[in-house]
Amino acid sequence: MAQVLEFKLPDLGEGLTEAEIVRWLVQVGDVVAVDQPVVEVETAKAMVEVPCPYGGVVTARFGEEGAELPVGAPLLTVAVGEGAEGHRPAADPGTDGGAARAGEQPGAGERRSEGSGNVLVGYGTSEAPARRRRVRPQGRASGAAAGSGTAGSGTAGSGTAGAGPSGAGVPGRANGRVRGAAEPVDGPVPVISPLVRRLARENDLDLRELTGSGPDGLILRADVEYALRAAAAQGGRATREAGPHPDGTVREQALAATAGAAATGSAGSTGSAVPPGDVRIPLKGVRGAVADKLARSRREIPDATCWVDADATELMRARAAMNAASGPKISLVALLARICTAALARFPELNSTVDTQAREIVRFDHVHLGFAAQTDRGLVVPVVRDAHARGAEALTSEFARLTEAARAGRLTPGELTGGTFTLNNYGVFGVDGSTPIVNHPEAAMLGVGRIVPKPWVHEGELAVRQVVQLSLTFDHRVCDGGTAGGFLRYVADCVEQPAVLLRTL
């Protein structure tokens, strides 16, 4: 007799807690083999094809393309064993729950097959917490449930188009974000992220009073932050009008007043309301991860930047000579990487990180070199492992492999983490200089501008030379300006006289 086994979104490693479904690779009723990829998901690190550890017939899928699921949430169910063919359903229940629902545990209590073992991180670990099934909020099919007020009346709960920053044109959307006090929500609150729940709890905000702007009314962090800003702007006036009340109705009236203000646009003075035609773009996936990391770097690292112009004419000649000989071509970024590893050997202070809890500086005995790569999915920083042990040819090959994987979205979380120093060649964008933000938790980043012909004093005479600006942003906790300046000057010397590198080979 066939068993119906549930396959949950596995732990994809590196502390990731959720993933977005990009593309389903199987349909309900398809026969899948053990370890066959069934769905492509995007995490904050990379896009990953997730293989299923069971072989059989797919009986249900959970989540539409574009939906975000937490680790441990059901992805699909598979009928395995003798008689599995009889479990082919006539239609895909994945969009509306079907016979198997996300809150149920198919095959609970039955002996599960061993499958393929640890295909991905997290297989075979302890059971994840049960996931609440999303309930489509009542009243979304009609704007009548939102209230009887008309457009521009300022009545709390008026569900008119353009009533809020995310609710324009959406029937039943209670002013985009905040529900009126008379609009309780039955069933589980449609919110996945524990961070959103904590933010609401810490600010004494009842999530049942909100209508999310995400898929199926999912409450996002932006929804909570908008409600808090609006409540702060209107709470004082509502309190003065209503007066204190022991049963907490002041807060409900404040939220209702906030909703009405959003409907009429009177909350525009806070800068939170979005005029018609403006677009809200969720900070999620790679873009969200980059935003969080850059903000954390600026918040935690006391950085400083120094820069210098260098004559790169001899470096360009040396590269041309290398590529004129037989063998693989050498990339410029590989030569710059080789210079970086040599400089870090002389100035190991910059190949480190700060352990804030232990109040220690940790110096690494290896160089895992990250490099900034711009892709259609945003800025990513692939990492070349053990760059200090690689020559120019090996570095060229690895840079090319990682760059291609980044553009195709095939980088694994392991290839995007663990860097100890970053090289940022922003010269490819046609700019001369920049002040890079340190790639947290690293201690330094070298920026390289474009190499262009400029007038330069060479051997006592004015000449046209290939000039580049080099900039170093560093964590001032790990070293002082003398060390940072010594590192940058050594890099510039190697660029101007590549033979200096021979002393370290």
C-alpha positions as CSV (number, residue, x, y, z in Angstrom):
1,M,0.0,0.0,0.0
2,A,1.3,3.4,-1.0
3,Q,2.4,5.9,1.7
4,V,2.0,9.7,1.3
5,L,5.1,11.4,2.5
6,E,5.5,15.1,3.1
7,F,8.7,16.8,1.9
8,K,9.4,20.1,3.8
9,L,11.6,23.0,2.8
10,P,15.0,21.9,4.1
11,D,17.5,24.0,5.9
12,L,19.6,25.5,3.1
13,G,22.5,26.4,5.4
14,E,24.2,29.6,6.4
15,G,21.5,30.5,8.9
16,L,18.8,31.0,6.2
17,T,15.3,30.9,7.6
18,E,13.1,31.2,4.5
19,A,13.1,31.0,0.7
20,E,11.0,32.3,-2.2
21,I,9.6,29.8,-4.7
22,V,10.9,30.9,-8.1
23,R,9.8,28.0,-10.3
24,W,8.1,24.7,-9.8
25,L,9.9,21.9,-11.8
26,V,7.2,19.3,-11.3
27,Q,3.4,19.2,-11.6
28,V,0.9,17.3,-9.4
29,G,0.6,13.8,-10.9
30,D,4.2,13.8,-12.1
31,V,6.4,10.8,-11.2
32,V,9.6,11.9,-9.5
33,A,12.8,10.0,-8.8
34,V,14.8,10.1,-5.7
35,D,17.0,13.2,-5.5
36,Q,15.2,14.8,-8.5
37,P,15.0,18.6,-8.4
38,V,11.4,19.5,-7.8
39,V,11.5,23.3,-7.2
40,E,13.8,26.2,-7.7
41,V,13.9,28.6,-4.7
42,E,15.7,31.9,-4.1
43,T,17.2,32.6,-0.7
44,A,18.9,35.8,0.5
45,K,22.1,34.2,-0.8
46,A,21.4,32.4,-4.1
47,M,19.0,30.5,-6.3
48,V,19.0,26.8,-5.4
49,E,17.3,23.7,-7.0
50,V,15.9,21.6,-4.2
51,P,15.9,17.9,-4.8
52,C,13.2,15.6,-3.3
53,P,14.5,12.7,-1.1
54,Y,11.5,10.5,-2.1
55,G,10.6,8.8,-5.3
56,G,7.0,8.4,-6.3
57,V,4.0,10.4,-7.5
58,V,3.5,14.1,-6.6
59,T,0.1,14.4,-4.9
60,A,0.2,18.1,-3.8
61,R,2.3,21.2,-4.0
62,F,2.2,24.0,-1.4
63,G,2.9,27.6,-2.4
64,E,2.6,29.4,-5.7
65,E,5.6,30.9,-7.6
66,G,6.6,34.1,-5.8
67,A,5.5,32.9,-2.4
68,E,7.9,32.9,0.5
69,L,8.1,29.8,2.8
70,P,9.9,29.3,6.0
71,V,12.3,26.5,6.6
72,G,10.3,23.5,7.7
73,A,7.2,24.4,5.8
74,P,5.7,21.7,3.5
75,L,6.8,21.9,-0.1
76,L,5.0,18.9,-1.6
77,T,3.6,15.5,-0.8
78,V,4.7,12.3,-2.6
79,A,3.0,8.9,-2.8
80,V,5.6,6.2,-2.6
81,G,5.5,2.4,-2.7
82,E,3.1,0.0,-4.3
83,G,-0.1,1.5,-5.6
84,A,1.4,5.0,-5.8
85,E,0.0,5.4,-9.3
86,G,-3.5,5.4,-7.9
87,H,-2.7,8.7,-6.1
88,R,-2.6,10.7,-9.3
89,P,-5.1,13.5,-8.7
90,A,-7.2,15.1,-11.5
91,A,-6.0,18.6,-10.7
92,D,-3.3,20.4,-8.8
93,P,-4.5,21.1,-5.3
94,G,-1.4,23.2,-4.5
95,T,-3.1,26.5,-5.3
96,D,-6.1,26.1,-3.0
97,G,-5.0,23.5,-0.5
98,G,-6.7,20.5,-2.2
99,A,-7.1,17.3,-0.3
100,A,-3.8,17.7,1.5
101,R,-3.3,21.0,3.3
102,A,-0.2,22.8,4.6
103,G,-1.4,22.5,8.2
104,E,-2.0,18.7,8.0
105,Q,0.7,16.0,8.3
106,P,0.0,13.4,5.6
107,G,1.1,10.0,6.8
108,A,1.5,11.1,10.4
109,G,2.1,8.2,12.6
110,E,3.1,6.0,9.7
111,R,6.6,4.6,9.2
112,R,8.4,6.9,6.8
113,S,10.8,5.6,4.3
114,E,14.4,6.5,4.6
115,G,14.5,8.3,1.2
116,S,17.9,9.4,0.1
117,G,19.4,10.7,3.3
118,N,21.0,14.1,3.8
119,V,20.6,15.5,0.3
120,L,20.6,19.0,1.7
121,V,21.4,20.5,5.0
122,G,18.6,19.8,7.4
123,Y,17.4,16.5,6.2
124,G,17.1,14.1,9.0
125,T,17.1,16.8,11.7
126,S,14.5,17.3,14.3
127,E,11.0,18.1,13.2
128,A,10.3,21.8,12.4
129,P,7.5,23.6,14.2
130,A,4.1,23.1,12.7
131,R,3.2,25.7,10.1
132,R,-0.1,27.5,10.2
133,R,-2.1,27.2,7.1
134,R,-2.7,30.5,5.5
135,V,-6.3,31.6,5.6
136,R,-7.5,34.0,2.9
137,P,-8.9,37.0,4.8
138,Q,-12.7,37.3,4.7
139,G,-14.1,40.2,2.8
140,R,-11.4,40.5,0.2
141,A,-13.9,39.7,-2.5
142,S,-15.9,42.8,-1.8
143,G,-15.1,46.3,-0.7
144,A,-18.4,46.5,1.3
145,A,-16.9,44.7,4.3
146,A,-14.3,47.5,4.7
147,G,-16.9,50.1,5.7
148,S,-19.7,52.3,4.4
149,G,-17.7,55.5,4.0
150,T,-17.2,57.1,0.6
151,A,-14.0,58.3,-1.0
152,G,-12.6,61.3,0.7
153,S,-15.0,61.1,3.6
154,G,-12.2,60.2,6.1
155,T,-14.3,57.5,7.6
156,A,-12.3,54.8,9.3
157,G,-12.4,51.6,7.3
158,S,-13.4,53.0,3.9
159,G,-12.2,50.6,1.4
160,T,-11.8,52.9,-1.6
161,A,-9.2,52.8,-4.3
162,G,-6.0,54.6,-3.5
163,A,-6.8,54.4,0.2
164,G,-3.3,53.4,1.3
165,P,0.2,52.9,-0.1
166,S,-0.4,49.3,-1.0
167,G,-4.2,49.1,-1.3
168,A,-4.9,51.1,-4.4
169,G,-7.5,49.3,-6.5
170,V,-7.6,46.2,-4.3
171,P,-11.2,45.3,-3.2
172,G,-11.6,44.7,0.5
173,R,-8.2,46.1,1.4
174,A,-8.9,48.0,4.6
175,N,-7.1,51.3,3.8
176,G,-4.1,49.4,2.5
177,R,-2.6,48.6,6.0
178,V,-4.8,49.2,9.1
179,R,-8.2,47.7,9.7
180,G,-10.9,49.5,11.6
181,A,-11.6,48.4,15.2
182,A,-14.8,46.8,14.0
183,E,-13.0,44.5,11.6
184,P,-11.7,41.5,13.5
185,V,-10.0,38.7,11.5
186,D,-11.0,35.1,12.2
187,G,-8.5,32.3,11.9
188,P,-4.7,32.5,11.9
189,V,-3.0,35.8,11.3
190,P,-1.4,35.7,7.8
191,V,2.2,36.4,8.7
192,I,5.2,34.1,8.3
193,S,8.3,36.0,9.4
194,P,9.0,35.7,13.1
195,L,10.8,39.1,12.8
196,V,7.5,40.7,11.8
197,R,5.7,39.1,14.8
198,R,8.4,40.3,17.2
199,L,8.3,43.8,15.8
200,A,4.5,43.9,16.3
201,R,4.7,42.4,19.8
202,E,7.4,44.8,20.9
203,N,5.3,47.8,19.8
204,D,2.0,46.4,21.2
205,L,0.5,46.2,17.8
206,D,-2.3,43.6,17.2
207,L,-1.6,42.0,13.8
208,R,-5.2,41.1,13.5
209,E,-5.9,44.8,12.9
210,L,-3.7,44.8,9.8
211,T,-4.3,43.7,6.2
212,G,-1.0,42.6,4.6
213,S,0.2,43.8,1.2
214,G,1.8,40.5,0.4
215,P,0.4,37.6,-1.6
216,D,-3.0,36.4,-0.2
217,G,-2.9,39.2,2.4
218,L,0.4,38.2,3.9
219,I,1.5,40.7,6.4
220,L,5.0,42.0,5.7
221,R,7.5,44.0,7.8
222,A,6.7,47.1,5.7
223,D,3.0,46.8,6.7
224,V,3.8,46.8,10.4
225,E,6.3,49.7,10.1
226,Y,3.7,51.7,8.2
227,A,1.1,51.1,10.8
228,L,3.4,52.1,13.6
229,R,4.4,55.3,11.8
230,A,0.9,56.2,11.1
231,A,-0.3,55.4,14.6
232,A,2.5,57.5,16.1
233,A,1.5,60.5,13.9
234,Q,-2.2,60.3,14.8
235,G,-2.1,58.7,18.2
236,G,-1.7,61.9,20.1
237,R,-4.7,63.6,18.5
238,A,-6.9,60.5,18.9
239,T,-5.9,60.3,22.6
240,R,-6.8,63.9,23.2
241,E,-10.2,63.5,21.5
242,A,-11.2,60.2,23.1
243,G,-9.5,60.4,26.5
244,P,-8.1,57.5,28.4
245,H,-10.2,54.4,28.8
246,P,-9.3,51.4,30.9
247,D,-10.5,48.9,28.3
248,G,-8.0,50.0,25.8
249,T,-10.4,51.5,23.3
250,V,-8.2,54.6,23.0
251,R,-5.7,52.5,21.0
252,E,-8.4,51.1,18.7
253,Q,-9.8,54.6,18.1
254,A,-6.3,55.8,17.3
255,L,-5.8,53.0,14.8
256,A,-9.2,53.8,13.3
257,A,-8.3,57.5,13.1
258,T,-5.0,56.5,11.4
259,A,-6.9,54.5,8.8
260,G,-9.2,57.4,8.0
261,A,-6.3,59.7,7.7
262,A,-4.6,57.4,5.3
263,A,-7.8,57.2,3.2
264,T,-8.1,61.0,2.8
265,G,-4.3,61.6,2.5
266,S,-4.1,63.6,5.7
267,A,-1.3,61.5,6.9
268,G,0.9,62.7,4.0
269,S,2.8,65.0,6.3
270,T,4.6,62.0,7.8
271,G,6.1,61.2,4.4
272,S,4.6,57.6,4.6
273,A,1.7,58.0,2.1
274,V,2.6,57.0,-1.4
275,P,1.2,59.3,-4.1
276,P,-0.6,57.7,-7.0
277,G,1.9,56.3,-9.6
278,D,4.6,55.6,-7.0
279,V,5.8,52.0,-6.7
280,R,6.8,50.0,-3.6
281,I,9.4,47.4,-4.2
282,P,9.9,44.8,-1.4
283,L,13.4,44.5,-0.1
284,K,13.7,40.8,-0.2
285,G,15.9,38.1,-1.7
286,V,19.4,39.3,-2.8
287,R,18.4,43.0,-2.7
288,G,17.1,42.7,0.8
289,A,20.2,40.8,2.0
290,V,22.5,43.4,0.4
291,A,20.5,46.2,2.1
292,D,20.7,44.5,5.5
293,K,24.4,43.8,5.2
294,L,25.3,47.3,4.1
295,A,23.2,48.9,6.8
296,R,24.8,46.7,9.4
297,S,28.3,47.6,8.1
298,R,27.6,51.3,8.4
299,R,26.0,50.8,11.8
300,E,28.7,48.6,13.4
301,I,32.0,49.4,11.7
302,P,33.9,52.6,12.2
303,D,35.3,52.7,8.8
304,A,37.8,55.1,7.2
305,T,39.0,55.4,3.6
306,C,42.3,56.4,2.0
307,W,43.2,56.5,-1.7
308,V,46.1,57.0,-4.1
309,D,46.6,57.4,-7.8
310,A,49.0,54.9,-9.4
311,D,50.6,54.5,-12.8
312,A,49.4,51.2,-14.1
313,T,51.2,51.4,-17.4
314,E,53.8,48.7,-16.5
315,L,51.1,46.4,-15.1
316,M,49.2,46.6,-18.4
317,R,52.3,45.9,-20.3
318,A,53.1,42.9,-18.1
319,R,49.6,41.5,-18.7
320,A,49.9,42.0,-22.4
321,A,53.2,40.1,-22.4
322,M,51.7,37.2,-20.4
323,N,48.8,36.9,-22.8
324,A,51.1,37.1,-25.8
325,A,52.8,33.9,-24.7
326,S,51.2,30.5,-25.0
327,G,48.8,29.3,-22.4
328,P,45.5,30.6,-20.8
329,K,44.9,34.3,-20.9
330,I,45.4,36.2,-17.6
331,S,42.7,38.6,-16.4
332,L,43.4,42.0,-14.9
333,V,41.4,41.2,-11.8
334,A,43.4,38.1,-11.3
335,L,46.6,40.2,-11.2
336,L,45.0,42.6,-8.8
337,A,43.9,39.7,-6.6
338,R,47.5,38.3,-6.6
339,I,48.7,41.8,-5.5
340,C,46.1,41.8,-2.7
341,T,47.1,38.5,-1.3
342,A,50.8,39.6,-1.3
343,A,49.9,42.8,0.4
344,L,47.8,40.9,3.0
345,A,50.8,38.7,3.8
346,R,52.7,41.9,4.7
347,F,49.8,43.5,6.5
348,P,47.8,40.7,8.1
349,E,45.9,43.2,10.3
350,L,43.6,43.8,7.3
351,N,42.8,40.2,6.8
352,S,40.8,39.9,10.0
353,T,37.4,40.4,11.7
354,V,36.3,41.8,15.0
355,D,34.6,39.5,17.5
356,T,32.5,42.1,19.4
357,Q,31.2,39.7,22.0
358,A,34.7,38.5,23.0
359,R,36.2,41.9,22.3
360,E,38.9,40.3,20.2
361,I,40.4,40.8,16.7
362,V,40.6,37.5,14.8
363,R,43.3,37.4,12.2
364,F,42.9,34.7,9.6
365,D,45.7,32.4,8.4
366,H,44.1,32.1,4.9
367,V,42.7,34.6,2.4
368,H,39.2,33.9,1.1
369,L,39.0,36.7,-1.4
370,G,35.6,38.1,-2.2
371,F,34.9,40.2,-5.3
372,A,31.9,42.3,-6.1
373,A,29.9,41.1,-9.1
374,Q,26.9,43.0,-10.5
375,T,24.1,40.7,-11.8
376,D,20.5,41.0,-12.9
377,R,19.5,39.9,-9.4
378,G,21.6,42.6,-7.8
379,L,25.1,42.9,-6.3
380,V,26.6,39.7,-5.1
381,V,30.1,38.9,-3.6
382,P,31.4,35.5,-4.7
383,V,34.4,34.2,-2.7
384,V,37.5,32.7,-4.1
385,R,38.7,30.1,-1.5
386,D,42.4,30.1,-0.5
387,A,43.2,32.8,-3.0
388,H,46.7,33.2,-1.3
389,A,47.6,29.7,-2.6
390,R,46.5,30.3,-6.2
391,G,48.6,31.7,-9.1
392,A,47.4,34.1,-11.8
393,E,46.1,31.3,-14.1
394,A,44.2,29.6,-11.3
395,L,42.7,32.9,-10.1
396,T,41.7,33.8,-13.6
397,S,39.9,30.5,-14.0
398,E,38.1,30.7,-10.7
399,F,37.0,34.3,-11.2
400,A,35.5,33.3,-14.6
401,R,33.7,30.3,-13.1
402,L,32.2,32.3,-10.2
403,T,31.2,35.2,-12.4
404,E,29.4,33.0,-14.8
405,A,27.6,31.2,-11.9
406,A,26.7,34.6,-10.4
407,R,25.1,35.8,-13.7
408,A,23.2,32.6,-14.1
409,G,22.1,32.6,-10.4
410,R,23.7,29.3,-9.7
411,L,26.0,30.4,-6.8
412,T,25.6,28.3,-3.7
413,P,25.4,29.8,-0.2
414,G,28.9,28.4,0.5
415,E,30.3,30.4,-2.5
416,L,28.8,33.6,-1.2
417,T,30.0,33.5,2.4
418,G,33.2,33.2,4.4
419,G,35.2,35.9,2.7
420,T,38.0,37.6,4.7
421,F,38.8,40.5,2.3
422,T,37.0,41.9,-0.7
423,L,38.3,43.3,-4.0
424,N,35.8,45.7,-5.7
425,N,36.6,46.6,-9.3
426,Y,34.1,49.4,-9.9
427,G,36.2,50.7,-12.8
428,V,34.1,48.5,-15.1
429,F,31.3,51.0,-14.5
430,G,33.4,53.8,-16.0
431,V,34.1,55.6,-12.7
432,D,37.4,56.7,-11.3
433,G,36.9,56.5,-7.6
434,S,34.6,55.5,-4.8
435,T,34.5,55.0,-1.0
436,P,33.5,51.4,-0.7
437,I,31.5,50.1,2.3
438,V,33.2,47.3,4.1
439,N,31.7,43.9,3.5
440,H,30.7,43.0,7.1
441,P,32.1,41.2,9.0
442,E,35.4,41.7,7.1
443,A,37.8,44.4,8.0
444,A,38.8,46.0,4.7
445,M,38.0,46.3,1.0
446,L,40.2,47.5,-1.9
447,G,38.4,49.5,-4.6
448,V,39.9,49.9,-8.1
449,G,38.7,52.6,-10.5
450,R,39.0,52.7,-14.3
451,I,42.4,52.7,-15.9
452,V,42.6,55.7,-18.3
453,P,45.3,57.7,-20.1
454,K,46.2,60.8,-18.1
455,P,49.1,63.2,-18.0
456,W,51.7,61.9,-15.5
457,V,55.2,62.9,-14.5
458,H,57.3,59.8,-15.5
459,E,61.1,59.8,-15.0
460,G,61.1,63.6,-14.6
461,E,59.1,64.3,-17.7
462,L,55.4,64.9,-18.5
463,A,54.0,61.9,-20.3
464,V,50.6,60.2,-21.0
465,R,50.4,57.1,-18.8
466,Q,47.7,54.6,-17.8
467,V,46.5,55.9,-14.4
468,V,44.2,54.2,-11.9
469,Q,42.8,55.3,-8.5
470,L,43.0,52.8,-5.7
471,S,41.0,53.2,-2.5
472,L,41.1,51.3,0.7
473,T,38.2,51.3,3.2
474,F,39.1,49.7,6.5
475,D,37.8,49.0,10.0
476,H,39.7,51.5,12.2
477,R,39.4,49.0,15.1
478,V,41.8,46.6,13.5
479,C,44.5,49.0,12.6
480,D,45.5,52.7,12.4
481,G,46.1,54.8,9.4
482,G,49.8,53.9,9.2
483,T,49.0,50.3,8.6
484,A,46.3,51.0,6.1
485,G,48.5,53.5,4.3
486,G,51.3,51.0,4.2
487,F,49.0,48.4,2.7
488,L,47.7,50.7,0.0
489,R,51.2,52.0,-0.8
490,Y,52.5,48.5,-1.3
491,V,49.5,47.7,-3.6
492,A,50.3,50.9,-5.6
493,D,54.0,49.9,-5.8
494,C,53.1,46.5,-7.3
495,V,50.8,48.1,-9.8
496,E,53.5,50.6,-10.9
497,Q,56.3,48.1,-10.8
498,P,55.0,44.5,-11.1
499,A,58.5,43.2,-10.5
500,V,58.0,44.0,-6.8
501,L,55.7,41.0,-6.7
502,L,58.7,38.7,-7.5
503,R,60.0,39.3,-4.0
504,T,57.0,37.5,-2.6
505,L,56.8,34.6,-5.1
